């Protein structure tokens, strides 16, 4: 089995009876914990108009996390590029890379990260997104290039800096784009599992080596809930289930504590919808997590697994990532 890295995706979850200040402090605590456990990177995701997620000003929060850590890579998973000017993102990440050299990643997605009305408020034009997103990536590469020094529009800071770009996807569209541009590819298996296998195949089969990457590099994002016992892990996972029930019901309220019985909350149809979306969710004790990691890697042969964990109790969330680290380290890889 090929070795793979493990990383963290944090949505800066807002919990019931907690403040957003508490959320940010928990994110920093998790980043420090992940750094101490030798996780490779800590990414934050851009979302808007959601009571349950506080990472809307993603670049600002990346700076906060990077300033409170020492070595772990910190970045976006991702910046929803059509929500922004390419120049502004180049300047923001140029600033971050200048403050924290060699530690900043720029993951890029095309989705709005929100509802349609909020997307409109962000200034998106859905009619041109499929043309705009690839163009903006090329614009970013130009702004970061030393060759842009003689241009009339320059990214200062940003110009001449080595800031790795990653293409994010939740369908097959971005797999083609990442392959064409020769960039690493990250797939959102934690909420859009249906096309993940197909997307990875498309990316590998069509990959064109570039100055940024000479071979494909795949990151898969999954949900993870680990605990000392399987029973405890399954109870903790009810926070995740409630979160997805709220998405189904278009009710983005803060994250809820675990419950004893999900059947008191969801209907059979809702249960089916949620479990389909959570196909790639690893729940269990250390032995079960190790078995699931091994099975997943045998199926997908990825380079990196990014774990997002919807656990209400912060200490239990930290423990979950520790168990994932021990489970990963128990595997025999080459």
C-alpha positions in Angstrom: 0.0 0.0 0.0 1.4 3.4 -1.0 2.1 5.7 1.9 -0.1 8.8 2.2 -0.1 12.0 4.3 -2.9 13.1 6.6 -4.2 16.7 7.0 -7.0 18.7 8.5 -9.9 20.5 6.9 -11.5 22.9 9.4 -14.8 24.7 8.7 -14.6 26.9 11.8 -17.8 25.3 13.1 -20.0 27.4 15.3 -21.6 25.4 18.1 -24.8 25.9 20.0 -24.2 28.0 23.2 -20.8 29.0 22.0 -19.5 32.3 20.4 -17.7 32.8 17.2 -14.7 33.9 19.3 -14.8 30.5 20.9 -14.9 29.0 17.4 -11.7 30.7 16.4 -9.9 29.8 19.6 -11.0 26.1 19.0 -9.6 26.3 15.4 -6.3 27.5 16.7 -6.2 24.9 19.4 -6.9 22.2 16.8 -4.2 23.6 14.5 -1.6 23.4 17.3 -2.8 19.9 18.1 -2.5 18.8 14.5 1.0 20.4 14.2 2.1 18.5 17.3 0.8 15.3 15.7 2.7 15.9 12.5 -0.3 16.5 10.3 0.9 17.9 6.9 -1.5 20.8 6.5 -4.5 22.7 8.0 -7.0 24.1 5.5 -9.9 26.4 6.1 -13.0 26.5 3.8 -14.8 29.6 2.5 -18.5 29.7 3.2 -21.0 32.5 3.5 -24.3 33.3 5.2 -24.3 30.2 7.5 -24.8 30.4 11.2 -22.9 27.1 11.5 -19.7 28.1 9.8 -17.5 31.1 10.6 -14.7 30.9 7.9 -16.2 33.4 5.6 -13.1 35.8 5.7 -10.9 32.9 4.9 -7.6 34.8 4.3 -7.9 36.6 7.6 -8.5 33.4 9.5 -5.6 31.7 7.7 -3.4 34.5 9.0 -4.6 34.0 12.5 -3.9 30.2 12.4 -0.5 30.6 10.7 0.5 33.2 13.3 -0.4 30.8 16.1 1.5 27.8 14.7 5.1 27.2 13.7 5.6 24.7 11.0 2.3 23.2 9.7 1.2 24.4 6.3 -1.9 26.5 6.4 -4.2 27.4 3.5 -7.6 27.5 1.9 -9.7 24.5 1.1 -10.7 26.5 -0.6 -11.0 30.1 -1.8 -14.1 30.2 -4.0 -12.3 32.2 -6.7 -15.2 33.6 -8.7 -16.4 35.3 -5.5 -13.3 37.5 -5.7 -10.9 39.5 -7.9 -7.9 37.5 -8.9 -5.7 40.5 -8.0 -7.1 40.8 -4.5 -6.5 37.1 -3.8 -3.0 37.3 -5.2 -2.3 40.2 -2.9 -3.9 38.5 0.1 -2.0 35.3 -0.3 1.2 37.2 -1.3 0.9 39.0 2.0 0.3 35.7 3.9 3.3 34.0 2.2 5.5 37.0 3.0 4.5 36.8 6.6 4.8 33.0 6.9 7.3 31.9 4.2 7.0 28.4 2.9 3.8 27.6 4.8 0.9 28.9 2.7 -1.3 26.9 0.3 -3.9 28.3 -2.0 -6.7 25.8 -2.8 -9.2 27.1 -5.3 -12.8 26.2 -6.0 -15.5 27.5 -8.4 -18.6 26.9 -6.3 -20.1 29.9 -4.4 -19.9 28.3 -0.9 -23.4 29.6 -0.2 -27.0 30.0 -1.4 -28.0 31.6 -4.7 -29.1 35.0 -3.2 -25.8 35.4 -1.2 -23.8 34.4 -4.3 -25.5 37.2 -6.1 -24.6 39.6 -3.3 -21.0 38.4 -3.7 -21.1 39.7 -7.3 -20.9 36.3 -9.1 -22.2 35.9 -12.6 -23.3 32.3 -13.0 -23.5 32.6 -16.7 -19.7 32.9 -17.1 -18.4 30.8 -14.1 -17.1 28.0 -16.3 -15.0 30.4 -18.4 -14.1 32.7 -15.5 -12.7 30.1 -13.1 -9.9 28.8 -15.5 -9.1 32.3 -16.6 -8.7 33.5 -13.0 -6.3 30.6 -12.2 -4.1 31.7 -15.1 -4.3 35.3 -13.8 -3.2 34.2 -10.4 -0.2 32.3 -11.9 0.7 35.4 -13.9 0.5 37.7 -10.8 2.7 35.3 -8.8 5.2 35.1 -11.7 8.5 37.0 -11.7 7.8 37.6 -15.4 5.0 40.0 -14.4 7.4 42.6 -13.1 7.1 44.7 -16.3 3.2 44.5 -16.4 1.0 47.5 -15.8 -0.9 45.6 -13.1 1.2 43.8 -10.5 0.5 41.9 -7.2 2.6 43.5 -4.5 3.1 41.5 -2.4 2.7 38.3 -4.3 4.9 38.7 -7.3 7.7 36.2 -7.5 6.5 34.1 -4.6 6.2 30.3 -4.7 2.6 29.8 -3.5 1.3 26.3 -4.4 -2.1 26.2 -6.1 -4.5 23.3 -5.7 -7.7 22.8 -7.7 -10.7 21.7 -5.6 -13.7 19.8 -7.0 -16.9 18.2 -6.0 -17.7 16.8 -9.5 -15.7 15.8 -12.6 -15.5 19.3 -14.1 -12.5 20.4 -12.1 -10.7 17.1 -12.5 -10.3 17.9 -16.2 -9.1 21.4 -15.4 -6.6 20.3 -12.8 -5.2 17.6 -15.2 -5.0 20.1 -18.1 -3.1 22.7 -15.9 -0.9 20.1 -14.3 -1.9 21.1 -10.8 -2.7 19.0 -7.6 -6.3 18.1 -7.2 -8.4 17.9 -4.0 -11.9 16.3 -4.0 -14.7 17.0 -1.5 -15.6 13.5 -0.7 -16.9 14.7 2.7 -20.1 16.0 1.2 -20.1 15.0 -2.5 -19.0 11.4 -2.8 -20.9 10.4 -5.8 -18.4 11.3 -8.5 -15.1 11.0 -6.5 -13.9 7.7 -8.1 -14.7 9.0 -11.6 -13.0 12.3 -10.9 -9.8 10.7 -9.7 -9.7 8.5 -12.9 -10.3 11.5 -15.1 -7.5 13.4 -13.4 -5.0 10.6 -13.6 -5.7 9.7 -17.2 -5.6 13.3 -18.5 -2.8 14.7 -16.3 -0.3 16.9 -18.2 3.0 17.4 -16.4 3.8 21.1 -15.7 6.4 23.2 -14.0 4.1 23.0 -10.9 3.8 19.2 -10.8 5.4 16.4 -12.8 2.9 13.8 -11.8 -0.7 13.7 -10.4 -1.2 14.5 -6.7 -4.6 13.6 -5.2 -6.1 14.8 -1.9 -9.3 13.2 -0.8 -11.4 14.9 1.9 -13.5 12.7 4.2 -15.4 13.0 7.5 -13.8 11.4 10.5 -15.2 10.6 14.0 -12.9 8.5 16.2 -13.1 7.7 19.9 -11.8 5.2 22.4 -14.7 2.9 21.8 -16.9 2.3 18.7 -20.0 3.1 20.7 -18.7 6.5 21.8 -17.7 7.3 18.2 -21.1 6.5 16.9 -22.7 8.7 19.5 -20.4 11.6 18.8 -21.2 11.2 15.1 -24.8 12.2 15.7 -23.6 15.9 15.6 -22.4 15.2 12.0 -25.7 13.6 11.2 -27.7 16.5 12.6 -25.6 18.9 10.6 -26.4 17.2 7.4 -30.1 16.9 8.3 -30.0 20.7 8.7 -28.5 21.0 5.2 -31.3 18.8 3.8 -33.9 21.0 5.6 -32.1 24.3 4.6 -31.6 25.1 8.2 -28.0 26.1 8.7 -28.2 26.6 12.5 -25.2 26.1 14.8 -23.8 22.6 15.4 -25.8 20.6 18.0 -24.5 18.3 20.7 -24.8 14.5 20.2 -28.1 12.7 20.9 -28.9 9.2 22.0 -31.2 8.3 19.1 -31.2 9.9 15.6 -34.4 8.1 14.8 -36.1 10.7 17.0 -34.8 13.4 14.6 -34.8 12.2 11.0 -37.3 10.5 8.7 -36.4 7.4 6.8 -36.0 9.5 3.6 -33.8 12.0 5.4 -31.7 9.2 6.8 -31.2 7.7 3.4 -30.2 11.1 1.9 -27.7 11.8 4.7 -26.1 8.5 4.7 -25.6 8.7 0.9 -23.8 12.0 1.3 -21.7 10.6 4.1 -20.6 7.5 2.3 -16.9 8.4 3.0 -17.2 8.9 6.7 -14.8 7.0 9.0 -16.5 6.3 12.4 -15.0 4.0 15.1 -12.3 3.2 17.5 -8.6 3.0 16.5 -8.8 -0.5 15.0 -11.9 0.3 13.0 -10.4 3.5 11.7 -7.2 1.8 10.7 -9.2 -0.9 8.8 -11.2 1.8 7.0 -8.1 3.8 6.1 -6.5 0.7 4.6 -9.6 -0.1 2.6 -9.9 3.4 1.4 -6.3 3.6 0.3 -6.5 0.2 -1.4 -9.5 1.6 -3.4 -8.3 5.0 -4.3 -4.4 5.1 -4.0 -4.4 8.7 -2.9 -1.4 10.9 -1.9 -3.1 12.6 1.0 -6.2 12.2 3.1 -7.8 15.4 4.5 -10.0 14.8 7.5 -12.8 17.0 8.7 -14.4 16.3 12.0 -17.8 17.5 13.2 -17.6 16.7 16.9 -19.3 19.0 19.4 -17.0 18.6 22.4 -13.7 20.2 21.5 -11.6 17.8 23.6 -13.3 14.9 22.0 -12.5 16.4 18.6 -8.8 16.7 19.5 -8.8 13.1 20.7 -10.4 12.0 17.4 -7.5 13.5 15.4 -5.0 11.8 17.8 -6.7 8.4 17.2 -6.6 9.0 13.4 -2.8 9.7 13.7 -2.2 6.5 15.6 -4.4 4.5 13.2 -2.5 5.9 10.2 0.8 5.1 11.9 -0.2 1.5 12.5 -0.6 0.8 8.7 2.1 -0.9 6.7 2.9 1.4 3.8 5.7 1.7 1.2 
